[in-house]
């Protein structure tokens, strides 16, 4: 018996190791076009996370900073770069500035869209409710670190399956109804596929029960009636799209069901053989995020499995940004004695720190690989990965290397593909490090020396990161938020809230209204908080209270509950500015639905003194055709 138990345990351990070794998500050419695509390396169930949780780099007001580039030429090239990014609304960064754009990597970058096959979404609660407990517990002090503002504090970007995904199937995201032509009546969308699958199940049941009794001719007439008249009546303007999913005769219904449904039956090419992906694709979950072992670096990338020397640790598709140093520059202005606007200081957007650059090129390159943003500098001694050009047959990187820099904005990331390759064996759990270059290292040392000399006695306000840790720290008892009445009490310290504002994630049931009589005789409408829309399950189960569009400024009017039962609040939301909007209250708002956010432009990433320097693109692999600046040119001259 003991031996059998031991064998069982060993078998379970071996199975677990095999699961760890099997890549969960691959990068390859999309089944829909010559573009990047992400494919499931194993089967996923609904609500399961896909791949590793990644970083988000927010940058703000870039169109405003580059108004002189509007129109053709450099302006259109900038728009090409921005078209590969997400909106800050989707990633939780909408409060950083006026227009917030998010640069991301991994499957959230490399997955494409499909109107009828959407099977994954960016799961907004993962970023909106992110925790920094691990980083802070490791000793990071944002007010005392020269790394303040040098790395992104936006993390935990999660891709979530919203349907069953078989192994090998391409992962398709929802880029919005307009982008995906969701309303085209002649093109089946995700709702058409799901509704018709349900209808076909019922049709099969009907014909199994009655076809033999009524005869073949009558059965086919009934099926024709269902296809035409019933669909015209029930599907209305969606009838053409729905009808296109049905077989010629009722005999084909079972084949569609057996194939996994109408979507897979009509689009078999979206499923690739996993063995093909192992050879022709790249694994995108070889890395996981954690707190870096390098002081002041923030988070880092760690090996999720053992990797051999020469193995591709992560694919790194590039996105070119023409005139990148200029496009990412930020200028602070002031008035001189004559009342003229003159330059006071100049820096770059945080995105600059994540870009690859070469001193002889005006272009910068964003590396959009899975967890690329977490791979820190190891220098020549500690680096365990290097960059090489891809040799995959579906990536025409060699052709792109012959183009001029002004043409690169028209090249898709599929044809600007680097590989991050292990230079020695890397153990599971080991931090993955790249050599950023001698210039970067010298700049960082100078910044650290200047920070230590210039930051003594300097007072810095508390950030949303620090305050959310107080109220939501992992492994800690929740600290309740003060009510508006408690804030008016003597001794309440308002100074620590100068750079933040309170935001509530709110959905409420408008059909369950209460009216509270106020002292002055007026009445206030009160609605109950709800986590999901009352209309039922959304088509992608992504409609929750925890979305960027549902995060509003709020005041806490009342508090109930305790640590054991959980705190709940009555809040006053402000839709727009504090002076406008309907005068309502929302009750039963749970503690975890309330967060501090940094006020616009107050996050440390906007500070003029934050460290800025791009990563050196290795000279040995940088194409000659991209070197449009004279040898010896100082890249700072572009500014």
Buried (B, 14 or more C-beta within 10 A) or exposed (E): EEEEEEEEEEEEEEEEEEEEEBBBBBBBBBBBEEBBBBBBBBEBEEEBBBBBBBBBBBBBBBBEBBEEBEEEEBBBBBEBBBEBBBBBBBBBBBBBBEBBBBBBBBBBBBBBBBBBBBBBBBBBBBBBBBBBBEBBEEEBEBBBBBBBBBBBBBBBBBBBBBBBBBBBBBBBBBBEEEEBEBEEBEBBBBBBBBBBBEBBEEBBEBBEEEBEEEEEEEBBEBBEEBBEEEBBEEBEEBBBBBBBBBBEEBBBBBEBBEEBBBBBBBBEEBBBEBEEBEEBBBBBBBBBBBBBEBEBBBBBBBBBBBBEEEBBBBBBBBBBBBBBBBBBBBEEEEEEEEEEEEEEEEBBBBBBBBBBBBBBBBBBBBBBBBBBBBBBBBBEEEBBBBBBBBEBEBBBBEEBBEBEBBBBBEBBBBBBBBBBBBBEEBEEEBBBBBBBBEBBBEBBEEBBEEBEEEBEEEEEBBBBBBBBBBBBBEEEEBBBBBBEEEBEEEEEEEEEBEBBBBBBBBBBEEEEEEEEEEEEEEEBBBBBBBEEEEEEEEBBBBBBBBBBEBBBBBBBBBBEBEEEEEBBBBBBBBEEEEEEBEEBBBBBBBBBBBBBBBBBBBBBBBBEBBBBBBBBBBEEEBBEBBBEBEEEBEBEEEE
